[in-house]
Amino acid sequence: MSKLFEGSEGSKGEKGSMGSKGEKGSMGSMGSMGEEGESR
């Protein structure tokens, strides 16, 4: 049974890699750099 638990934790690891995608999402804040371009 504990092996089944480890397996379900493994799928959580996949979600963890999605977290790194979230970091890329923060790159979206670079879009605010576009606002700086407007102030030019």
N, CA, C and O atoms as a printed pandas DataFrame, in Angstrom:
     atom_number atom_name residue_name chain_id  residue_number  x_coord  y_coord  z_coord
0              1         N          MET        A               1    0.857   -1.209    0.000
1              2        CA          MET        A               1    0.000    0.000    0.000
2              3         C          MET        A               1    0.886    1.250    0.000
3              4         O          MET        A               1    0.588    2.221   -0.695
4              5         N          SER        A               2    1.956    1.227    0.766
5              6        CA          SER        A               2    2.826    2.413    0.805
6              7         C          SER        A               2    3.409    2.643   -0.595
7              8         O          SER        A               2    3.766    3.768   -0.945
8              9         N          LYS        A               3    3.502    1.562   -1.398
9             10        CA          LYS        A               3    4.048    1.732   -2.764
10            11         C          LYS        A               3    3.037    2.540   -3.587
11            12         O          LYS        A               3    3.421    3.373   -4.408
12            13         N          LEU        A               4    1.777    2.292   -3.364
13            14        CA          LEU        A               4    0.750    3.046   -4.106
14            15         C          LEU        A               4    0.863    4.523   -3.729
15            16         O          LEU        A               4    0.710    5.417   -4.562
16            17         N          PHE        A               5    1.130    4.740   -2.468
17            18        CA          PHE        A               5    1.238    6.132   -1.981
18            19         C          PHE        A               5    2.386    6.835   -2.705
19            20         O          PHE        A               5    2.265    7.978   -3.145
20            21         N          GLU        A               6    3.518    6.103   -2.814
21            22        CA          GLU        A               6    4.692    6.706   -3.484
22            23         C          GLU        A               6    4.324    7.032   -4.934
23            24         O          GLU        A               6    4.726    8.067   -5.465
24            25         N          GLY        A               7    3.564    6.146   -5.565
25            26        CA          GLY        A               7    3.189    6.375   -6.961
26            27         C          GLY        A               7    2.374    7.657   -7.084
27            28         O          GLY        A               7    2.617    8.461   -7.984
28            29         N          SER        A               8    1.419    7.851   -6.196
29            30        CA          SER        A               8    0.595    9.066   -6.291
30            31         C          SER        A               8    1.457   10.292   -5.985
31            32         O          SER        A               8    1.185   11.383   -6.485
32            33         N          GLU        A               9    2.472   10.116   -5.183
33            34        CA          GLU        A               9    3.349   11.276   -4.895
34            35         C          GLU        A               9    4.143   11.607   -6.150
35            36         O          GLU        A               9    4.494   12.762   -6.387
36            37         N          GLY        A              10    4.420   10.590   -6.947
37            38        CA          GLY        A              10    5.181   10.817   -8.173
38            39         C          GLY        A              10    4.403   11.751   -9.100
39            40         O          GLY        A              10    4.989   12.634   -9.726
40            41         N          SER        A              11    3.099   11.561   -9.189
41            42        CA          SER        A              11    2.312   12.439  -10.065
42            43         C          SER        A              11    2.339   13.855   -9.495
43            44         O          SER        A              11    2.210   14.832  -10.232
44            45         N          LYS        A              12    2.505   13.955   -8.203
45            46        CA          LYS        A              12    2.595   15.295   -7.594
46            47         C          LYS        A              12    3.893   15.932   -8.070
47            48         O          LYS        A              12    3.973   17.150   -8.233
48            49         N          GLY        A              13    4.902   15.108   -8.289
49            50        CA          GLY        A              13    6.188   15.629   -8.779
50            51         C          GLY        A              13    5.969   16.291  -10.139
51            52         O          GLY        A              13    6.588   17.311  -10.444
52            53         N          GLU        A              14    5.084   15.708  -10.954
53            54        CA          GLU        A              14    4.810   16.312  -12.268
54            55         C          GLU        A              14    4.203   17.694  -12.060
55            56         O          GLU        A              14    4.533   18.644  -12.770
56            57         N          LYS        A              15    3.329   17.791  -11.096
57            58        CA          LYS        A              15    2.714   19.100  -10.806
58            59         C          LYS        A              15    3.815   20.051  -10.352
59            60         O          LYS        A              15    3.759   21.252  -10.617
60            61         N          GLY        A              16    4.813   19.506   -9.669
61            62        CA          GLY        A              16    5.918   20.348   -9.194
62            63         C          GLY        A              16    6.624   20.979  -10.399
63            64         O          GLY        A              16    7.004   22.149  -10.366
64            65         N          SER        A              17    6.792   20.179  -11.468
65            66        CA          SER        A              17    7.472   20.737  -12.640
66            67         C          SER        A              17    6.594   21.827  -13.242
67            68         O          SER        A              17    7.094   22.750  -13.886
68            69         N          MET        A              18    5.288   21.719  -13.030
69            70        CA          MET        A              18    4.387   22.769  -13.530
70            71         C          MET        A              18    4.713   24.054  -12.768
71            72         O          MET        A              18    4.512   25.157  -13.276
72            73         N          GLY        A              19    5.217   23.895  -11.546
73            74        CA          GLY        A              19    5.560   25.067  -10.738
74            75         C          GLY        A              19    6.630   25.887  -11.468
75            76         O          GLY        A              19    6.610   27.118  -11.438
76            77         N          SER        A              20    7.554   25.193  -12.117
77            78        CA          SER        A              20    8.598   25.943  -12.824
78            79         C          SER        A              20    7.954   26.727  -13.965
79            80         O          SER        A              20    8.450   27.778  -14.372
80            81         N          LYS        A              21    6.840   26.198  -14.474
81            82        CA          LYS        A              21    6.132   26.935  -15.535
82            83         C          LYS        A              21    5.576   28.210  -14.918
83            84         O          LYS        A              21    5.483   29.248  -15.574
84            85         N          GLY        A              22    5.209   28.112  -13.648
85            86        CA          GLY        A              22    4.685   29.286  -12.949
86            87         C          GLY        A              22    5.766   30.364  -12.909
87            88         O          GLY        A              22    5.475   31.554  -13.025
88            89         N          GLU        A              23    7.013   29.931  -12.743
89            90        CA          GLU        A              23    8.111   30.918  -12.710
90            91         C          GLU        A              23    8.169   31.630  -14.060
91            92         O          GLU        A              23    8.399   32.838  -14.129
92            93         N          LYS        A              24    7.957   30.861  -15.138
93            94        CA          LYS        A              24    7.972   31.473  -16.474
94            95         C          LYS        A              24    6.817   32.466  -16.539
95            96         O          LYS        A              24    6.893   33.500  -17.203
96            97         N          GLY        A              25    5.748   32.119  -15.828
97            98        CA          GLY        A              25    4.598   33.021  -15.818
98            99         C          GLY        A              25    5.008   34.361  -15.208
99           100         O          GLY        A              25    4.544   35.414  -15.644
100          101         N          SER        A              26    5.869   34.316  -14.210
101          102        CA          SER        A              26    6.322   35.562  -13.579
102          103         C          SER        A              26    7.110   36.372  -14.604
103          104         O          SER        A              26    7.265   37.585  -14.464
104          105         N          MET        A              27    7.605   35.690  -15.634
105          106        CA          MET        A              27    8.312   36.415  -16.701
106          107         C          MET        A              27    7.299   37.365  -17.341
107          108         O          MET        A              27    7.671   38.363  -17.959
108          109         N          GLY        A              28    6.027   37.043  -17.187
109          110        CA          GLY        A              28    4.983   37.909  -17.735
110          111         C          GLY        A              28    5.140   39.315  -17.146
111          112         O          GLY        A              28    4.749   40.298  -17.774
112          113         N          SER        A              29    5.707   39.408  -15.953
113          114        CA          SER        A              29    5.928   40.732  -15.338
114          115         C          SER        A              29    6.884   41.529  -16.224
115          116         O          SER        A              29    6.958   42.753  -16.122
116          117         N          MET        A              30    7.613   40.829  -17.091
117          118        CA          MET        A              30    8.501   41.543  -18.029
118          119         C          MET        A              30    7.601   42.403  -18.926
119          120         O          MET        A              30    8.040   43.407  -19.486
120          121         N          GLY        A              31    6.338   41.989  -19.049
121          122        CA          GLY        A              31    5.403   42.769  -19.859
122          123         C          GLY        A              31    5.320   44.189  -19.301
123          124         O          GLY        A              31    5.093   45.139  -20.051
124          125         N          SER        A              32    5.501   44.335  -17.997
125          126        CA          SER        A              32    5.464   45.679  -17.397
126          127         C          SER        A              32    6.622   46.502  -17.959
127          128         O          SER        A              32    6.587   47.732  -17.937
128          129         N          MET        A              33    7.639   45.818  -18.460
129          130        CA          MET        A              33    8.768   46.549  -19.076
130          131         C          MET        A              33    8.204   47.266  -20.309
131          132         O          MET        A              33    8.683   48.332  -20.695
132          133         N          GLY        A              34    7.182   46.664  -20.914
133          134        CA          GLY        A              34    6.565   47.293  -22.079
134          135         C          GLY        A              34    5.995   48.645  -21.669
135          136         O          GLY        A              34    6.021   49.597  -22.447
136          137         N          GLU        A              35    5.489   48.724  -20.462
137          138        CA          GLU        A              35    4.929   50.004  -19.973
138          139         C          GLU        A              35    6.057   51.038  -19.932
139          140         O          GLU        A              35    5.853   52.210  -20.251
140          141         N          GLU        A              36    7.236   50.591  -19.537
141          142        CA          GLU        A              36    8.372   51.533  -19.483
142          143         C          GLU        A              36    8.636   52.047  -20.901
143          144         O          GLU        A              36    8.985   53.212  -21.094
144          145         N          GLY        A              37    8.465   51.172  -21.880
145          146        CA          GLY        A              37    8.696   51.581  -23.259
146          147         C          GLY        A              37    7.705   52.685  -23.629
147          148         O          GLY        A              37    8.042   53.606  -24.373
148          149         N          GLU        A              38    6.479   52.586  -23.102
149          150        CA          GLU        A              38    5.459   53.611  -23.426
150          151         C          GLU        A              38    5.873   54.955  -22.814
151          152         O          GLU        A              38    5.659   56.010  -23.410
152          153         N          SER        A              39    6.464   54.902  -21.623
153          154        CA          SER        A              39    6.827   56.170  -20.952
154          155         C          SER        A              39    7.949   56.843  -21.737
155          156         O          SER        A              39    8.249   58.016  -21.511
156          157         N          ARG        A              40    8.574   56.103  -22.663
157          158        CA          ARG        A              40    9.683   56.714  -23.424
158          159         C          ARG        A              40    9.088   57.902  -24.150
159          160         O          ARG        A              40    9.798   58.604  -24.870
